[in-house]
Amino acid sequence: MLAMNSLPKFSIIIPVYNCERTIRQCLNALSSLDYPSYEIIIVDDGSTDSTAKICRSYQKVTLISISNGGPSRARNIGVKNATGEILAFTDGDCIVQKNWLQELEKGFLSKEIAGVGGNQVSPDDESSFGQYIQATFSILGFATSYMKSPSHTMPTSHNPSCNSAYKKDTFLDVGGFDVSLWPGEDVDLDCRITRHKHSLIRCPKAVVQHYRPQSLAALGKMMQRYGGSAYKLFRRYGFFRPLQYLPFVTATALLGILTGLIFYPSITMLSFLSLPLLFFLFLLKEGFSKTSAILFLLSLHIIIHWHLGFVKAVGSAGSNE
């Protein structure tokens, strides 16, 4: 623990931009946390809707209004105004559970642990589409630690910024969030922390409910941003996590299929057609159902747009060199 005789103070920092649809749920939960010492710092990143007005109506909230510059910059500005020993991060489309800070605090078991995160679930009033996306992300969690939901406290290489906490001293020592990155800024931060010989862990009882995109178009744009950031992180760190291998595995597989179609067309077609079938069977947790079909199609949508974002970033980097 950080302190032997008293619980440390948390500074909860939330960057927001046009979050009027979900910010009340977020702030209601934050204002009702079962923890003795914490502050809530909202950094409004140039919202053009009623987000700032809603935030001002909460007495426990310190609101900082800035011009739009992205979540990384907004979080760093929030940190500059933080007075707590531990920095906790979540987003304006998240609802934290009442014991969220208690569970995060329990994770700081030793001086080597610099950061703690938790699990993500769907809000009770999430749309059916959002729940399908949450389920798909959980299934695709084999490719990244972003959506792993462990049943017990365990080491991790990454905690997403919608549900994470860091010792303030360590956060500042490694330079905070890189303002040139979004998304991927939290992956970059965790990579720098672990390369400074600090540890990160995931605590399953530190839970946030996370609203998801509400349309295929919004989901596709989000996944393209993730794919683009994956390329930037690859250029910076190389193959430092399984996700970085995915584009190269995909390119090799496509090249093999193309070569096979030229020299062994019949065999290759049979093999190629079996891959979607195997992936579809992987998704059949509840037997053949509408849900399984939807999860399968959403998985393809996510994977395709992620790769598209990666390829676009490669092209953009090439044109700038």
N, C-alpha and C positions, 0 to 999 in steps of 0.2 A: 504494500500500500504506500501511497505518497506520504501520508501522515499517520503517526501512531496514535495520537490523542484526539484528533478531530478529522472530520471529512474535508477534503480539499474543495475549494470553490471552483465551479465550472463557469466558463463563459461560452454560452451557446450562440453560435454565429450562423446566420442564415442569409445568403444572397437571394434577392427576389427580383423578378422582372415579369411584370404583367401576370401576377398570380392570383387575381381576384377570385377565380373559381374555387381555389383550394386554401387560400391563406387563412381564412377564419378557422377552419378545422385544424390547421397547423398550429396557430397561436393559442387556440383553446386548450389543446393538449399540452403545449409548452408551459402555459400559465398554471397548469394543475399538476405539475410534476411533484412526486413524493421525494423531495430532496431538500435539505436544510439551507443550502447556500449555492445560488446560481443567479446569473444574469442573462437576459435575452437581448442580443444585439442583431437587429435587422438592418441589412444594408440594401437599400432600394437602388437598383442598378439602372436608374433612368426609366422607370415604368411610365407608361402612357395611359394606363387604366386607373382603377380606384384602389390599387394595392396599397399605396402610401397612406391614403386616407383611412383605410381599414386598420393599418398598423398603428396609426396615431390614436386609435380608440382604445388601445390596450395599455393600461397604466404600467405594467411590468416591462414594457418593451422600450428599449432605446433605439430610436430610428435614426439612421444616417442616410441621407439622400445624396447621391452622386450622379454624374453623367454616365451614360452607358459605356461600359468598358469590359464586360464579361465577368463571370462568376469568380475566376481566380483573383482578379484585381479586387473585386468586392470583398471576398473573404479576407484578403490580406489587410484591407482597410479596417475591417471589423476587428482583426487581431490587434491592430495598433491601438484600438480603443478598449481592449479587453483587460479586465483586472483579475481574472481567475488564474489559478495554477494549471488548470486543464482546459484546453480548447475543445469544444464539442461542435460538430458540424452536422447539419441536416439541411433539407431543402424546403422551399415553400409549397411543394406538392407532397409533403410527407406528414404523417401523424405519428408522433412518438407515443409509446406506451408509458403509463404512469410511473413505472419503475425503471425507465430508460437510463437515467443518470446513475441510479444505484447499481445497475448491472454493469454499466461501463466502468464505474469506479472499482468494482470488484476485480476487473481485469488487470489492473496495474499491480501485479503481484510482486514484482521485483524492480530494481532500478534499471535492469536491462530492457524492460518493456517500455517502449516509447509511445505506442499507439494501440488502441482497442477499437474493435468494430462489432457489429452484430448482424442479425438477419433482417430480411425484408419480406413482407407479406402484402396481400391486397387489402385495402380498406374495406370496411363493411359495406359502404355504399358505392364501391367501385362498379363500373359498368361491366357487362358481360365481356365486351371486347377487351377491356383492360385486364380482366381476370384471365382471359385466354393468353394475353401477352405475358403476364406474370408466370403462368404455367409453362409457356414456351421458353422463357428465359431460364427457368429452373432446370428444364430438360437440357438446354444447351450449355449449362454450367460446367460441363466436362471440358470445355475449351478455355475457360477462364475462371479465376477465383471470384469474379464479380458477384455471381449469384449462387455461390455455394452456401448451403444452409446446414451447418454441422449440428449434430445433436449434443455435442459437448464442447467445452472450451478447448481450442486447439490453435497451434501456430498458423499464421497465414503470411502471404507475401503482399497482400493488398486488401484494404478495406475501402469501399466506395465512400465518397464524401457525403452522401446522403445519410450515412450512419457510421460516424467515426469520431474518435476523440484522441487527442495527442497532448503530451506534456508540452506546455508552452515553451519551455527552455529549448527542448529538442527541435520543435517546429521552427523557432527562430534561428537556431544554430545551422540548420540545413537550408535556410533561405526562404521558407514558406512556399506558397504555390507559385509556379511559373506562370506569369501573366500572359505568355505567348501561347499557352495551351488551353484548349477547351473543346471537347472533353479530353480526358487523359491526364489532366493536371493532378488528379489524386493518385493515379498510377505512378506518375513521375515523382511525386512527393514521397510515396512509400518506397520507391526504388532508392532514392537518395538516403532515406532514413535507414534502410536495411544495409546499404553499402557503408554507412557510418557505424556498423556493428551494433545497431539497436534491433530490438525484436518487436514484432506485431503479432497480436492474437485476435481471434474471433470468439466472441461470447454469444451463444445462441439465445440467451434470454434478454439480450439488449435488442429490442425489436422496434422497427418502424414500419408503418403501413405506407406504401408508396403508390401514388396514382401513376398510371401509365398513359402513353399516348392514346388518343381516342379515335384515331383513324389510321388506315393503311398508309396514307400519304405522310402523316406525321411520324409514324413508325419508320418508314423508309428514310426520311430525312435524318432522323436521329441515328439510325444505323450507319448511314453514310458518314455522318460526323465521327462516329466511333471508328469506322474503318480508316478515315483520314488521319485521325489521331494515332491509330496503331502504326501507320507508316512513319509518322514523325518520331514516335517512340522507338521504332526499330532503327531508324537512322541514328538515334542518339545512343541507344543501349545495345543494339544487336538482338540476338536471340536470347532474351532474358526471361521469357515465360512461354508456355505452350502456344498461346494465341499468335505469337509472332511467326510460328511455322506455318500457319494455316494457308496464307496466300501462296506460298511456295509448294506446299503439298497439292493444293488445288491446281496450280499451273502445271505441275508434273503429271498429275492425273489426266488433265485435259490434253496434254501433249501425247501421253500414252494412248489415249482413246483415239486421237486423230491419226496417230501412226498405225494403230490397229485397224481402223476403218479403211485405211489405204491398202494394207497388206493382208489382213484377215477380217474382212467386213462382217461375215456371218457370226463368227465367234465373238468378236468385239461387241456387236449389237446385243447379243444375249447377255454378255457380262455387264454392259452398260445399263440395260433395262433392269437387271437384278439389283442394282445399287439403290434406286428409290424404293424398291420393295423391301429390302433389308432395313433401310432407315424407317420406313413406314411401320414395319413390324416392331422396331425398337420403341416406337411411340405408343404402341397398343397396350397401355397399362390397364385399360378397362374393357378390353375386347374391342371388336370392330364397332365404332360409334361415330357420331357426328363430331364429338369432341376430338377424337383421334385425328380425323380428317382435317379439322380446323388447325390443330397443333402442327400437323405435318406441313400444311400450306403456309402457316405463319413462320415456321422454321425456314422454309425455302425463301420466303420474302426477306427475312432477317439476314440470312447468309448471303443472298444475292446482293442486297443493298450494302452490306458490310464490305464485300469484295469490291463493289462499284466505288465506294468511298476510298478504299485503299488504292485502287487503280487511278482514280482521279488525282489523288495526292501525289502519286508517283509522276504522273504527267505534269502536274503543276510544278513539282520540284525540278523536273527536267527542263521545263521551259524557262525557269528562273536562273538556271546555271549557265 
